[in-house]
Amino acid sequence: MLISGFVLYAQKERKFVREGNQMYELGLKDTAKLDTISFGKAEVAYRRALEIKPEDHQWQFNLADALYKQKKADESAKEFENIAEKTELPIDKAKAFHNMGNSYLVQKKLDESIATYKKALRIAPNDKETKYNLAYAMKMKKEDEKKKQQNKDKDKDKNKDKDKDKDKNKDQNKDQNKDQNKDQNKQNKDQNKDQQKDQQQQQPPPKISKQNAEQMLQALENDEKQTQEKVKKFQALKAEKRNVDKNW
């Protein structure tokens, strides 16, 4: 009974694996588009097989590949990482690192991809495909860094231009305020001048003391008396001259 149960269990495992392989191959046939439905069915079948035999690295590889084909790169990277940690066979470990590097690469996790490819090459230094993928990832990183630097320089130039425009506007506002203040000061000065003029015109004559007024009146009276005395003397001389002329 135990033997028959084990055989039955193994038959189910192989059944799920065969089903998974068929779906996976079906997904690969149509190269014009990605058949995610077929790869999804393959994933389900491989997971059922791993429920029966969870330590089978081959089925784990197949599951991780099915996830990768569905563009579930993050999940596939984790599966390949588990394989690399658990397997003791160098060839399987190098293969797991290689595929994990691919999963990182499609996510544009370039640093992780480069580091993982290097781990694969430490185990299998002559693997040409891993060397090519490493070189490609390093090239992408270099181009990405160049683009970031260009964007940084562009932003720096934009900020510099903004600062220039800001300073220019500041100077223009300063000159404008200076002209406005100049005009305002001139206007205020003219207004003050006109106000002073009006105030001078409106101001009453300065008041004088009583003593000064009396002195001024006395002076006027003295001038008047002197003038009258001069007139009288002139008239007397004139009359005397007439009398003298008549006697002759």
VEXZA-280012 format. One line per 8 residues: their letters; for each residue x, y, z of N, C-alpha, C. Coordinates in Angstrom, 1 decimal. Layout:
residues N
a) X,Y,Z,X,Y,Z,X,Y,Z  ...
END
This chain:
residues 248
mlisgfvl) 0.8,-1.2,0.0,0.0,0.0,0.0,0.9,1.3,0.0  1.9,1.2,0.8,2.8,2.4,0.9,3.5,2.6,-0.5  3.9,1.5,-1.1,4.6,1.6,-2.4,3.6,2.1,-3.5  2.4,1.6,-3.5,1.4,2.0,-4.4,1.0,3.5,-4.2  1.0,3.9,-2.9,0.7,5.3,-2.6,1.8,6.2,-3.2  3.1,5.8,-3.0,4.2,6.6,-3.4,4.2,6.8,-4.9  3.9,5.6,-5.6,3.9,5.6,-7.1,2.8,6.6,-7.6  1.6,6.5,-6.9,0.5,7.4,-7.3,0.9,8.8,-7.1
yaqkerkf) 1.6,9.1,-6.0,2.0,10.5,-5.7,3.0,11.0,-6.8  3.9,10.1,-7.2,4.9,10.4,-8.2,4.3,10.6,-9.5  3.2,9.9,-9.8,2.5,10.0,-11.1,1.8,11.4,-11.2  1.2,11.8,-10.0,0.6,13.1,-10.0,1.6,14.2,-10.3  2.8,14.0,-9.6,3.8,15.0,-9.8,4.3,15.1,-11.2  4.5,14.0,-11.9,4.9,14.0,-13.3,3.8,14.5,-14.2  2.6,14.2,-13.8,1.5,14.7,-14.6,1.4,16.3,-14.6  1.6,16.8,-13.4,1.6,18.3,-13.3,2.8,18.9,-14.1
vregnqmy) 4.0,18.2,-14.0,5.2,18.7,-14.7,5.0,18.7,-16.2  4.4,17.5,-16.7,4.2,17.4,-18.1,3.2,18.5,-18.6  2.1,18.7,-17.7,1.1,19.7,-18.1,1.8,21.1,-18.1  2.7,21.3,-17.1,3.4,22.6,-17.1,4.3,22.8,-18.3  5.0,21.7,-18.7,5.9,21.8,-19.8,5.1,22.1,-21.1  4.0,21.4,-21.3,3.2,21.6,-22.5,2.7,23.0,-22.6  2.2,23.6,-21.5,1.8,25.0,-21.5,2.9,25.9,-21.8  4.1,25.6,-21.2,5.2,26.5,-21.4,5.7,26.5,-22.9
elglkdta) 5.7,25.3,-23.5,6.1,25.2,-24.9,5.1,25.9,-25.8  3.8,25.8,-25.4,2.7,26.4,-26.2,2.9,27.9,-26.1  3.3,28.4,-25.0,3.5,29.9,-24.9,4.7,30.3,-25.7  5.7,29.5,-25.9,6.9,29.9,-26.7,6.6,29.8,-28.2  5.6,29.1,-28.6,5.4,28.9,-30.1,5.0,30.2,-30.8  4.2,31.0,-30.2,3.8,32.3,-30.9,4.8,33.4,-30.5  5.7,33.6,-31.5,6.8,34.6,-31.2,6.3,36.0,-31.5  5.1,36.2,-32.1,4.6,37.5,-32.4,4.1,38.3,-31.2
kldtisfg) 3.7,37.5,-30.2,3.2,38.1,-29.0,3.5,37.2,-27.8  3.4,37.8,-26.6,3.7,37.0,-25.4,2.4,36.3,-24.9  2.4,35.0,-24.9,1.2,34.3,-24.5,1.2,34.1,-23.0  0.8,35.1,-22.3,0.8,35.0,-20.8,-0.2,34.0,-20.3  -1.3,33.7,-21.0,-2.3,32.8,-20.6,-1.6,31.4,-20.4  -0.9,31.0,-21.5,-0.2,29.7,-21.5,0.8,29.6,-20.4  1.6,30.7,-20.2,2.7,30.7,-19.2,2.0,30.7,-17.8  0.9,31.3,-17.7,0.2,31.3,-16.4,-0.3,29.9,-16.0
kaevayrr) -0.8,29.2,-17.0,-1.2,27.8,-16.8,0.0,26.9,-16.4  1.1,27.2,-17.1,2.3,26.5,-16.7,2.8,26.7,-15.3  2.7,28.0,-14.9,3.0,28.4,-13.5,2.1,27.6,-12.5  0.9,27.5,-12.7,-0.1,26.8,-11.8,0.3,25.3,-11.8  0.7,24.7,-12.9,1.0,23.3,-12.9,2.3,23.0,-12.2  3.3,23.9,-12.4,4.6,23.7,-11.7,4.4,23.9,-10.2  3.6,24.8,-9.8,3.4,25.0,-8.3,2.7,23.7,-7.7  1.8,23.1,-8.5,1.2,21.8,-8.0,2.2,20.7,-7.9
aleikped) 3.2,20.7,-8.8,4.2,19.7,-8.8,5.1,19.9,-7.6  5.4,21.2,-7.3,6.3,21.6,-6.1,5.6,21.3,-4.8  4.3,21.3,-4.8,3.6,20.9,-3.5,3.9,19.5,-3.2  4.1,18.7,-4.2,4.3,17.3,-4.0,5.8,17.1,-3.7  6.7,17.8,-4.5,8.1,17.6,-4.3,8.8,19.0,-4.2  8.7,19.7,-3.1,9.1,21.1,-2.9,10.6,21.3,-3.1  11.4,20.3,-3.0,12.9,20.5,-3.1,13.4,20.2,-4.5  12.6,20.0,-5.4,13.1,19.7,-6.8,13.5,21.0,-7.5
hqwqfnla) 14.8,21.1,-7.7,15.3,22.4,-8.3,14.9,22.5,-9.7  14.7,21.4,-10.4,14.3,21.5,-11.8,12.9,22.2,-11.9  11.9,21.7,-11.0,10.6,22.3,-11.1,10.6,23.8,-10.6  11.6,24.1,-9.7,11.7,25.5,-9.3,12.2,26.4,-10.4  13.2,25.8,-11.2,13.7,26.5,-12.3,12.5,26.8,-13.3  11.7,25.7,-13.5,10.6,25.9,-14.5,9.6,26.9,-14.0  9.3,26.9,-12.7,8.4,27.9,-12.1,8.9,29.3,-12.3  10.2,29.5,-12.0,10.8,30.8,-12.1,10.8,31.3,-13.5
dalykqkk) 11.1,30.4,-14.5,11.0,30.7,-15.9,9.6,31.2,-16.4  8.6,30.4,-15.9,7.2,30.8,-16.2,6.9,32.1,-15.7  7.3,32.5,-14.5,7.1,33.8,-13.9,7.8,34.9,-14.7  9.0,34.6,-15.1,9.8,35.6,-15.9,9.1,35.8,-17.3  8.5,34.8,-17.9,7.9,34.9,-19.2,6.6,35.8,-19.0  6.0,35.8,-17.9,4.8,36.6,-17.6,5.1,38.0,-17.2  6.4,38.3,-17.3,6.9,39.7,-16.9,6.7,39.9,-15.4  6.7,38.8,-14.6,6.7,38.9,-13.2,8.1,38.8,-12.7
adesakef) 8.9,39.8,-13.1,10.4,39.8,-12.9,10.8,39.8,-11.4  10.0,40.5,-10.6,10.4,40.6,-9.2,10.2,39.2,-8.5  9.1,38.5,-8.9,8.8,37.2,-8.3,9.8,36.2,-8.8  10.2,36.3,-10.1,11.1,35.3,-10.7,12.5,35.5,-10.1  12.9,36.8,-9.8,14.2,37.0,-9.1,14.3,36.3,-7.8  13.2,36.4,-7.0,13.2,35.8,-5.7,13.3,34.2,-5.8  12.6,33.7,-6.8,12.7,32.2,-7.0,14.1,31.8,-7.4  14.7,32.5,-8.3,16.1,32.2,-8.7,17.1,32.4,-7.5
eniaekte) 16.8,33.4,-6.7,17.6,33.6,-5.5,17.5,32.4,-4.5  16.3,31.9,-4.3,16.1,30.7,-3.5,16.8,29.5,-4.0  16.8,29.3,-5.3,17.5,28.2,-6.0,19.0,28.3,-5.7  19.6,29.6,-5.9,21.0,29.8,-5.8,21.5,29.5,-4.3  20.6,29.8,-3.4,20.9,29.6,-2.0,20.9,28.1,-1.6  19.9,27.4,-2.2,19.7,26.0,-1.7,20.5,25.0,-2.5  20.7,25.2,-3.8,21.4,24.2,-4.6,22.9,24.1,-4.2  23.5,22.9,-4.3,24.9,22.7,-4.1,25.7,22.5,-5.3
lpidkaka) 25.0,22.3,-6.4,25.6,22.1,-7.7,26.1,23.4,-8.3  27.4,23.6,-8.6,27.9,24.9,-9.1,27.2,25.3,-10.4  26.9,24.3,-11.3,26.3,24.7,-12.5,24.9,25.2,-12.4  24.2,24.6,-11.4,22.8,25.1,-11.1,22.9,26.5,-10.4  23.9,26.7,-9.5,24.0,28.0,-8.8,24.3,29.1,-9.8  25.3,28.8,-10.8,25.7,29.8,-11.8,24.5,30.1,-12.7  23.7,29.1,-13.0,22.6,29.3,-13.9,21.5,30.1,-13.2  21.3,29.9,-11.9,20.3,30.6,-11.1,20.7,32.1,-11.0
fhnmgnsy) 22.0,32.4,-10.7,22.5,33.8,-10.7,22.4,34.5,-12.0  22.6,33.7,-13.1,22.5,34.3,-14.5,21.0,34.7,-14.7  20.1,33.8,-14.4,18.7,34.2,-14.6,18.2,35.2,-13.7  18.7,35.2,-12.4,18.4,36.3,-11.5,18.8,37.7,-12.0  20.0,37.7,-12.6,20.6,38.9,-13.2,19.7,39.4,-14.3  19.1,38.5,-15.1,18.2,38.8,-16.2,16.9,39.5,-15.6  16.4,38.9,-14.5,15.2,39.4,-13.9,15.4,40.8,-13.3  16.6,41.1,-12.8,16.9,42.4,-12.3,17.1,43.4,-13.5
lvqkklde) 17.7,42.9,-14.6,17.9,43.7,-15.8,16.7,44.3,-16.4  15.6,43.4,-16.5,14.4,43.8,-17.2,13.6,44.8,-16.3  14.0,44.9,-15.0,13.4,45.8,-14.0,14.2,47.1,-14.0  15.3,47.1,-14.8,16.3,48.2,-14.8,16.9,48.5,-13.4  17.1,47.4,-12.7,17.8,47.4,-11.4,19.3,47.1,-11.8  20.0,48.0,-12.3,21.3,47.8,-13.0,22.3,47.4,-12.0  22.4,48.0,-10.8,23.4,47.6,-9.8,23.2,46.2,-9.4  22.0,45.8,-9.1,21.7,44.4,-8.6,22.0,43.4,-9.8
siatykka) 21.7,43.8,-11.0,21.9,42.9,-12.1,23.4,42.7,-12.3  24.2,43.8,-12.3,25.7,43.7,-12.5,26.3,42.8,-11.4  25.9,43.0,-10.1,26.4,42.3,-9.0,26.1,40.8,-9.2  24.9,40.5,-9.6,24.5,39.0,-9.8,25.2,38.4,-10.9  25.4,39.1,-12.0,26.1,38.5,-13.1,27.6,38.2,-12.7  28.1,39.0,-11.9,29.5,38.8,-11.4,29.6,37.6,-10.6  28.5,37.3,-9.8,28.5,36.1,-8.9,28.5,34.9,-9.8  27.7,35.0,-10.9,27.6,33.8,-11.8,29.0,33.5,-12.5
lriapndk) 29.7,34.6,-12.9,31.0,34.5,-13.5,32.1,34.0,-12.6  31.9,34.2,-11.3,32.9,33.7,-10.4,32.8,32.2,-10.3  31.6,31.6,-10.6,31.4,30.2,-10.6,31.7,29.6,-12.0  31.2,30.3,-13.0,31.4,29.9,-14.4,32.0,31.0,-15.2  33.4,31.2,-15.1,34.0,32.4,-15.7,34.0,32.4,-17.2  33.8,31.2,-17.8,33.8,31.1,-19.3,32.5,31.2,-20.0  31.4,31.5,-19.2,30.1,31.6,-19.7,30.0,32.9,-20.6  29.9,32.7,-21.9,29.9,33.8,-22.8,28.6,34.7,-22.7
etkynlay) 27.5,34.0,-22.5,26.2,34.7,-22.4,26.2,35.6,-21.2  26.7,35.1,-20.1,26.7,35.9,-18.8,27.7,37.1,-19.0  28.8,36.9,-19.7,29.7,38.0,-20.0,29.1,39.0,-20.8  28.3,38.6,-21.9,27.6,39.5,-22.7,26.6,40.3,-22.0  25.8,39.6,-21.1,24.8,40.3,-20.4,25.4,41.3,-19.4  26.5,40.9,-18.8,27.2,41.8,-17.8,27.7,43.1,-18.5  28.3,42.9,-19.7,28.7,44.1,-20.5,27.6,45.0,-20.9  26.5,44.4,-21.2,25.3,45.1,-21.6,24.7,45.9,-20.5
amkmkked) 24.7,45.3,-19.3,24.2,46.0,-18.1,25.1,47.1,-17.7  26.4,46.9,-17.8,27.4,48.0,-17.5,27.2,49.2,-18.5  27.0,48.8,-19.7,26.8,49.9,-20.7,25.5,50.7,-20.4  24.5,50.0,-20.1,23.2,50.7,-19.7,23.4,51.6,-18.5  24.2,51.1,-17.5,24.4,51.9,-16.4,25.2,53.2,-16.7  26.2,53.0,-17.6,27.0,54.2,-18.0,26.1,55.2,-18.7  25.3,54.7,-19.6,24.4,55.6,-20.4,23.4,56.3,-19.4  22.9,55.5,-18.4,22.0,56.1,-17.5,22.6,57.2,-16.6
ekkkqqnk) 23.9,57.0,-16.2,24.6,58.0,-15.4,24.9,59.2,-16.3  25.2,59.0,-17.5,25.4,60.1,-18.4,24.1,61.0,-18.6  23.0,60.3,-18.8,21.7,61.0,-18.9,21.4,61.8,-17.7  21.6,61.1,-16.5,21.3,61.8,-15.2,22.2,63.1,-15.1  23.5,63.0,-15.5,24.4,64.1,-15.4,23.9,65.2,-16.3  23.5,64.8,-17.6,23.0,65.8,-18.5,21.7,66.5,-18.0  20.8,65.7,-17.4,19.6,66.3,-16.8,20.0,67.2,-15.6  21.0,66.8,-14.8,21.4,67.6,-13.7,22.0,68.9,-14.2
dkdkdknk) 22.8,68.9,-15.2,23.4,70.1,-15.8,22.3,71.0,-16.4  21.3,70.4,-17.0,20.2,71.1,-17.6,19.4,71.8,-16.5  19.2,71.1,-15.4,18.4,71.7,-14.3,19.3,72.9,-13.7  20.6,72.6,-13.7,21.5,73.7,-13.1,21.5,74.9,-13.9  21.5,74.7,-15.3,21.4,75.9,-16.2,20.1,76.6,-16.1  19.0,75.8,-15.9,17.7,76.4,-15.8,17.6,77.3,-14.5  18.2,76.7,-13.4,18.2,77.4,-12.2,19.0,78.7,-12.3  20.1,78.6,-13.0,21.0,79.7,-13.2,20.3,80.8,-14.0
dkdkdkdk) 19.5,80.4,-15.1,18.8,81.4,-15.9,17.7,82.0,-15.0  17.0,81.2,-14.2,16.0,81.7,-13.3,16.6,82.8,-12.4  17.8,82.5,-11.8,18.4,83.4,-10.9,18.8,84.7,-11.7  19.2,84.6,-12.9,19.5,85.8,-13.7,18.3,86.6,-14.0  17.2,85.9,-14.3,15.9,86.6,-14.6,15.4,87.3,-13.3  15.6,86.6,-12.2,15.2,87.1,-10.9,16.0,88.4,-10.5  17.4,88.3,-10.8,18.2,89.5,-10.5,17.8,90.6,-11.4  17.5,90.3,-12.7,17.2,91.3,-13.7,15.9,92.0,-13.3
nkdqnkdq) 14.9,91.2,-12.9,13.6,91.8,-12.4,13.8,92.6,-11.2  14.7,92.1,-10.3,15.0,92.8,-9.1,15.6,94.2,-9.4  16.6,94.2,-10.4,17.2,95.5,-10.8,16.2,96.4,-11.4  15.3,95.8,-12.3,14.3,96.6,-12.9,13.3,97.2,-11.9  12.9,96.4,-10.9,12.1,96.9,-9.9,12.8,98.0,-9.1  14.1,97.8,-8.9,14.8,98.7,-8.1,14.9,100.1,-8.8  15.2,100.0,-10.1,15.3,101.2,-10.9,13.9,101.9,-11.0  12.9,101.1,-11.2,11.5,101.6,-11.2,11.1,102.3,-9.9
nkdqnkdq) 11.5,101.6,-8.8,11.2,102.2,-7.5,12.0,103.5,-7.3  13.2,103.5,-7.8,14.1,104.7,-7.7,13.5,105.8,-8.5  13.0,105.6,-9.7,12.4,106.6,-10.5,11.1,107.1,-9.9  10.3,106.2,-9.4,9.1,106.5,-8.7,9.3,107.4,-7.5  10.4,107.0,-6.7,10.7,107.8,-5.5,11.2,109.2,-5.9  12.0,109.2,-7.0,12.5,110.5,-7.5,11.4,111.4,-7.9  10.5,110.8,-8.7,9.3,111.6,-9.1,8.5,112.0,-7.9  8.3,111.1,-7.0,7.5,111.5,-5.8,8.2,112.5,-5.0
nkqnkdqn) 9.5,112.4,-4.8,10.2,113.5,-4.1,10.1,114.8,-4.8  10.2,114.8,-6.1,10.1,116.1,-6.9,8.7,116.6,-6.7  7.7,115.8,-6.8,6.4,116.2,-6.6,6.1,116.8,-5.2  6.7,116.1,-4.2,6.5,116.6,-2.9,7.2,117.9,-2.7  8.4,118.0,-3.3,9.2,119.2,-3.2,8.5,120.4,-3.8  7.9,120.1,-5.0,7.1,121.2,-5.7,5.9,121.6,-4.9  5.3,120.5,-4.3,4.1,120.8,-3.5,4.4,121.6,-2.3  5.6,121.3,-1.6,6.0,122.0,-0.4,6.4,123.4,-0.8
kdqqkdqq) 7.0,123.6,-2.0,7.4,124.9,-2.5,6.1,125.8,-2.7  5.1,125.2,-3.4,3.9,125.9,-3.6,3.2,126.2,-2.3  3.2,125.3,-1.4,2.5,125.5,-0.1,3.2,126.6,0.6  4.6,126.7,0.6,5.3,127.7,1.3,5.0,129.1,0.6  4.9,129.1,-0.7,4.6,130.3,-1.4,3.2,130.8,-1.0  2.2,129.9,-1.0,0.8,130.3,-0.6,0.8,130.7,0.8  1.6,130.1,1.7,1.6,130.5,3.1,2.2,131.9,3.2  3.3,132.1,2.4,3.8,133.5,2.5,2.8,134.5,2.0
qqqpppki) 2.1,134.2,0.9,1.1,135.1,0.4,-0.1,135.3,1.4  -0.4,134.3,2.1,-1.5,134.3,3.0,-1.1,134.8,4.4  0.2,134.9,4.7,0.6,135.3,6.0,0.3,136.8,6.2  -0.2,137.2,7.4,-0.5,138.6,7.7,0.8,139.3,7.9  0.8,140.7,7.7,2.1,141.4,8.0,2.5,141.2,9.4  3.8,141.2,9.6,4.4,141.0,10.9,3.9,142.1,11.9  3.6,141.7,13.1,3.2,142.7,14.1,4.4,143.4,14.7  4.2,144.8,15.0,5.3,145.6,15.7,4.8,146.1,17.0
skqnaeqm) 5.7,146.4,17.8,5.4,146.8,19.2,4.9,148.3,19.1  4.2,148.7,20.2,3.6,150.0,20.3,4.7,151.1,20.3  5.8,150.8,20.9,6.9,151.7,21.0,7.5,152.0,19.6  7.7,150.8,18.8,8.2,151.0,17.5,7.2,151.8,16.6  5.9,151.5,16.8,4.9,152.2,16.0,5.0,153.7,16.3  5.1,154.1,17.6,5.2,155.6,17.9,6.5,156.2,17.4  7.6,155.4,17.4,8.8,156.0,16.8,8.7,156.2,15.3  8.0,155.3,14.7,7.8,155.4,13.2,6.9,156.6,12.9
lqalende) 5.9,156.9,13.7,5.0,158.0,13.5,5.7,159.3,13.8  6.5,159.3,14.8,7.3,160.5,15.2,8.2,160.9,14.0  8.8,159.9,13.5,9.8,160.1,12.4,9.1,160.7,11.2  7.9,160.1,10.9,7.1,160.7,9.8,6.7,162.1,10.0  6.3,162.5,11.3,5.9,163.8,11.6,7.1,164.8,11.4  8.3,164.3,11.9,9.5,165.2,11.7,9.8,165.4,10.3  9.7,164.4,9.5,9.9,164.6,8.1,8.9,165.5,7.5  7.6,165.4,7.9,6.6,166.3,7.4,6.9,167.8,7.8
kqtqekvk) 7.3,168.0,9.0,7.6,169.4,9.5,8.8,169.9,8.7  9.8,169.1,8.5,11.0,169.6,7.7,10.6,169.9,6.3  9.7,169.1,5.8,9.2,169.4,4.4,8.5,170.7,4.3  7.5,170.9,5.3,6.8,172.1,5.3,7.6,173.4,5.5  8.7,173.3,6.4,9.6,174.4,6.6,10.3,174.7,5.3  10.7,173.7,4.6,11.5,173.9,3.3,10.6,174.6,2.3  9.3,174.2,2.3,8.3,174.8,1.4,8.1,176.3,1.7  8.0,176.6,3.0,7.8,178.0,3.5,9.0,178.9,3.1
kfqalkae) 10.1,178.4,3.3,11.4,179.1,3.0,11.4,179.4,1.5  11.1,178.4,0.8,11.1,178.6,-0.7,10.1,179.6,-1.2  8.9,179.6,-0.6,7.9,180.6,-0.9,8.3,182.0,-0.5  8.9,182.2,0.7,9.4,183.5,1.1,10.5,184.0,0.2  11.4,183.2,-0.2,12.5,183.6,-1.1,11.9,184.1,-2.5  10.9,183.4,-2.9,10.3,183.7,-4.2,9.5,185.0,-4.1  8.8,185.3,-3.0,8.1,186.5,-2.8,9.1,187.7,-2.7  10.2,187.5,-2.0,11.2,188.5,-1.9,11.8,188.9,-3.2
krnvdknw) 12.0,188.0,-4.0,12.6,188.2,-5.4,11.6,189.0,-6.2  10.3,188.7,-6.1,9.3,189.5,-6.9,9.3,190.9,-6.4  9.4,191.2,-5.2,9.4,192.6,-4.7,10.6,193.3,-5.2  11.7,192.7,-5.2,12.9,193.3,-5.6,12.8,193.7,-7.1  12.2,192.9,-7.9,12.1,193.1,-9.3,11.2,194.3,-9.6  10.1,194.5,-8.8,9.2,195.6,-8.9,9.9,196.9,-8.6  10.7,197.0,-7.6,11.4,198.2,-7.2,12.3,198.7,-8.3  12.9,197.7,-9.0,13.7,198.1,-10.2,12.8,198.6,-11.3
END
